[in-house]
Amino acid sequence: MTDIRFQSFEDAELADIWYALGGAAVRHPEHFKPLMDSVATELLDRRGVGLNPWLEERFRPFRFADSRDDARANLEVSPEARQFQESRRG
């Protein structure tokens, strides 16, 4: 069953919301994860088994740059991430 909150959004718009929430949900799960999960459920209900390939194709151009930006942001806000990075340096 579709979520009434998302009725006016096209699949592509929902996918963009899901992608944008990804970094925030990792850094602040208590606040953003429930909304991200709701958007993901809606997309899965709409797209079914074709969702993953569609998302992969849609966001492939952004992934590399965004993963670097997310890693940098995590180092700034997460003491655990900084400890991990320092332990890898030796």
N, C-alpha and C positions, 0 to 999 in steps of 0.2 A: 504494500500500500504506500502510495506516495505521501510525502510530508507536505502539508498545506503551505508551509513557509516557503517552499521552493517552486510553487506552481507557475509563477510568472517568469522563471529563469529558463533559458535554453540550456541544453546540455553543455555547450562550450562555456557559457558563463559560470555554470556550477563547477565545471572542471577548473576554471581559473580561480574561483574562490577556494576550492579544495587545495590547489597548489600553493596559493598565497598563504593559507593557514598552516601549511606544513611546517615551516620554520618556527612560527610562533608556537605551535602545538608542542614542538620538541622542547623549546625553551621554557614554556609556561603551560604545561599540560593541564594543570588544575583549572585553567581559565579557557583555553582554546580547544582542547581535545574533544570535549563533547560536541561542539559545533562541527569540528572537522569530521568526526565519526558520523554525524547526521548527514553531512554533505556526501560523504563516501557511500553511505547506505543508499541515499537517493540516486546517486550515479549508478551504483550497482543494480538497483531495481530497474532503472531505465535502460542500461546498456548490457546488462548480463555478462556473459562470458567474453564478450568483445570489448569490455571496459579496459583491461590492462593494455592490450595492443594499441587501442585508441589513445590512451593517456601517454603511453611511451612515445608514440609518433607526435602527439601534440606538444609535449614538453621536452623532447630530446634537445632542441637548441639551447635550452636554458640550464639544463642539469649541471654541466661542468662548472660554469661560472657561479651558479647558485650554491653548489656544494662547497666551493671555496669560501664564498661569503658567509654561509652558515657556519662553517668550521671556525672562521675568524670571529664571528659573533659569539659562538659558544665559548671560545677561549676568553673572551672579554667578560662573560657573565657567569661562567661555571668554574669554580675552584677545582672540581674533579677533572674537568677537561685540561686545565693547566697542569695539574699534577701528572696526568697521563702523558701529556706532551713532554714534560720535563723528564719523566722516567724513561721515555723512548730515546732521549738524547744520550742517556748513559751517564 
